[in-house]
Amino acid sequence: MKGWRRGAATLAACLLLAELLLPMIWGHFILAKVPGASDDSEVVLSGRPALAWLSGTIPRIEMNIPQLQGEKLALRQVHGVFSDVHLSLKQLVNGRLESLTAGQVDVTATIGEEELVRLLSRPEKGIKEVSVTITPDLVLVQGTFSPGGLLKLRLSLEGQLILQDQVIVLQTKKLMINNSDASGLIWSALGKIPVMDGKQLPFALRPTSVVQEDGQARVLLHAGR
């Protein structure tokens, strides 16, 4: 009888330990699948018992990432909810989680003024000394540019962030060069400036909306059913 009780207590302790450790272990490897996530990011796995996750299916994963650094653009305040997630247990055991699929993914994130400054200051954009102001009504970009490297012209651009063919772009509404109206040049490269290309996002995410606020823009992304 004592041996049976000891065995039952050991089994209960192992089950309890598994319930405590599995969320941390799985969370670590899942977060590693999100390159560019800041060190203070968090992953919360839901759906008990945790031992059922050993089948490779987790009902819900929630991620909170204060900053997600992409190749060209950093997102802030990233909150993602993954439903009906499927993982490879073999890959997890080997410490190399290479694939993660989900029935549905919903993500919210923000793009700050400073991130647009960094994006627009990239050499291929051709704009220097950039400043950006975001309000609910418009995005104001000011800076200088030198067409052909011959002249230094003062630029002032007013526009809006819009969603077009799964790409978030800054669409110019008014363009001033050296304090003169140059809106007739909106058809040029300054007319529509790509900000985020949904086709390059992981997990088959696609932008569904972008809303301007004071000092930032809020982006919604979705994948799945």
C-alpha positions in Angstrom: 0.0 0.0 0.0 2.8 2.4 0.9 4.6 1.7 -2.4 1.4 2.4 -4.3 0.9 5.7 -2.5 4.6 6.6 -3.1 4.2 5.8 -6.8 1.0 7.8 -7.0 2.6 10.8 -5.3 5.6 10.6 -7.6 3.3 10.5 -10.7 1.3 13.5 -9.4 4.6 15.4 -8.8 5.8 14.6 -12.3 2.4 15.7 -13.8 2.5 18.9 -11.8 6.1 19.6 -12.8 5.2 19.0 -16.5 2.3 21.5 -16.2 4.8 24.1 -14.8 7.7 23.4 -17.2 6.1 22.7 -20.5 4.7 26.2 -21.0 8.2 27.7 -20.4 9.9 25.2 -22.6 7.5 25.5 -25.5 7.3 29.2 -25.1 11.0 29.5 -25.4 11.2 27.6 -28.7 8.1 29.3 -30.1 9.5 32.8 -29.4 12.7 31.7 -31.1 10.7 31.4 -34.3 10.0 35.1 -34.2 13.3 36.8 -35.3 13.8 40.3 -34.2 11.6 40.1 -31.1 12.9 42.1 -28.1 14.3 40.3 -25.1 11.4 41.3 -22.9 8.9 39.5 -25.1 6.4 37.1 -23.5 4.6 34.0 -24.7 1.5 32.6 -22.9 0.2 29.1 -23.9 -3.4 28.2 -23.1 -5.3 24.9 -23.0 -4.8 22.4 -20.3 -3.6 19.8 -19.6 -0.2 20.8 -20.9 0.7 17.2 -21.5 -1.9 17.2 -24.3 0.4 19.6 -26.1 2.8 16.6 -26.6 0.5 15.7 -29.5 1.8 18.8 -31.3 -1.4 20.8 -31.0 -1.8 23.8 -28.7 -5.3 25.5 -28.6 -4.0 29.1 -28.1 -0.8 31.0 -28.0 -0.6 34.6 -27.1 2.5 36.8 -27.7 3.3 40.2 -26.4 6.4 41.7 -28.1 7.3 45.3 -27.1 9.4 45.7 -30.2 9.7 43.5 -33.3 12.6 44.5 -35.6 12.1 43.7 -39.2 14.5 44.1 -42.1 13.3 47.6 -42.9 10.7 48.5 -40.3 10.3 47.9 -36.6 6.9 47.3 -35.1 6.0 48.2 -31.5 3.4 46.9 -29.0 2.9 43.8 -31.0 0.1 41.6 -29.6 -0.6 38.3 -31.4 -3.1 35.5 -30.8 -2.5 32.2 -32.5 -5.4 29.6 -32.4 -5.2 25.9 -33.2 -1.5 25.8 -33.4 0.4 22.8 -34.7 4.1 22.1 -34.0 6.5 19.3 -34.6 7.4 17.5 -31.3 10.4 15.9 -32.9 11.8 19.4 -33.9 11.0 20.7 -30.4 12.9 17.8 -28.7 15.9 18.4 -31.0 15.9 22.0 -30.1 15.2 23.3 -33.6 11.6 24.3 -34.1 11.5 25.0 -37.8 7.8 25.1 -38.6 4.7 26.5 -36.9 1.2 26.6 -38.4 -2.0 28.0 -37.0 -5.6 27.8 -38.0 -6.0 31.5 -37.3 -3.7 34.4 -36.4 -4.6 37.9 -35.3 -2.0 40.6 -34.7 -2.1 44.2 -33.7 0.9 46.4 -33.8 1.9 50.1 -34.0 4.2 52.0 -36.3 5.7 55.1 -34.6 6.9 58.3 -36.0 10.5 57.4 -35.3 10.1 54.2 -37.3 8.9 56.1 -40.3 11.9 58.4 -39.9 14.2 55.4 -40.1 12.4 53.9 -43.0 12.3 57.2 -45.1 16.0 57.9 -44.2 17.2 54.7 -45.9 19.5 55.5 -48.8 17.2 54.1 -51.5 14.4 56.6 -50.5 16.7 59.5 -51.3 15.4 61.7 -48.4 17.6 63.2 -45.8 17.2 65.2 -42.5 13.8 63.5 -42.2 11.1 64.4 -39.6 7.7 62.8 -39.4 4.5 63.8 -37.6 1.5 61.4 -37.5 -2.0 62.7 -36.6 -5.4 61.0 -37.2 -5.9 63.2 -40.3 -2.5 63.2 -42.0 1.2 62.2 -42.1 3.6 65.1 -42.5 7.1 64.4 -43.8 9.7 67.0 -44.0 13.3 66.7 -45.2 15.7 67.3 -48.0 16.5 65.4 -51.2 19.0 65.8 -54.0 17.8 64.6 -57.4 20.9 63.3 -59.2 23.1 64.6 -56.4 23.1 68.1 -58.0 20.7 70.2 -55.9 19.6 70.1 -52.3 15.9 70.7 -52.3 13.6 71.2 -49.3 10.7 68.7 -49.2 7.4 68.8 -47.4 4.9 66.0 -48.0 1.4 65.5 -46.6 -0.3 62.2 -47.0 -2.1 59.3 -45.4 -1.2 55.7 -44.7 -3.5 53.4 -46.7 -3.8 49.7 -47.5 -3.3 48.8 -51.1 -3.0 45.2 -52.4 -1.7 43.9 -49.0 0.8 46.7 -48.9 0.7 49.6 -46.5 1.8 52.7 -48.3 2.2 56.4 -47.6 0.0 58.0 -50.3 1.0 61.6 -50.9 -1.9 64.2 -51.0 0.2 67.3 -51.2 3.8 67.9 -52.1 5.9 71.0 -51.6 9.4 71.5 -52.9 11.3 74.7 -51.7 8.0 76.0 -50.5 6.4 75.7 -54.0 3.5 73.5 -54.8 4.8 70.4 -56.6 1.7 68.2 -56.3 1.9 67.6 -60.0 4.9 65.3 -59.3 2.8 63.1 -57.0 2.9 60.4 -59.8 6.7 60.1 -59.1 8.4 57.8 -56.5 7.2 60.2 -53.9 3.6 59.6 -54.7 3.2 56.2 -53.0 5.9 55.1 -50.6 5.8 51.5 -49.5 5.9 51.1 -45.7 4.9 47.4 -45.1 4.6 44.6 -47.6 2.2 42.0 -46.3 3.6 39.4 -48.8 6.9 39.4 -46.8 5.3 38.8 -43.4 5.6 35.4 -41.6 2.7 33.0 -41.0 0.9 34.2 -44.2 -0.2 37.3 -42.3 -1.8 40.1 -44.3 -2.6 43.6 -43.2 -6.4 44.2 -42.9 -6.4 47.8 -41.7 -4.2 50.8 -40.7 -5.5 53.6 -38.5 -3.6 56.8 -37.8 -3.5 58.1 -34.3 -1.5 60.9 -32.6 2.1 59.9 -32.9 1.6 56.5 -34.4 -0.4 54.2 -36.7 -2.1 51.1 -35.5 -2.0 48.1 -37.8 -4.2 45.0 -37.8 -3.0 41.8 -39.4 -4.8 38.5 -40.0 -4.2 35.0 -41.3 -6.4 31.9 -41.6 -10.1 31.4 -41.4 
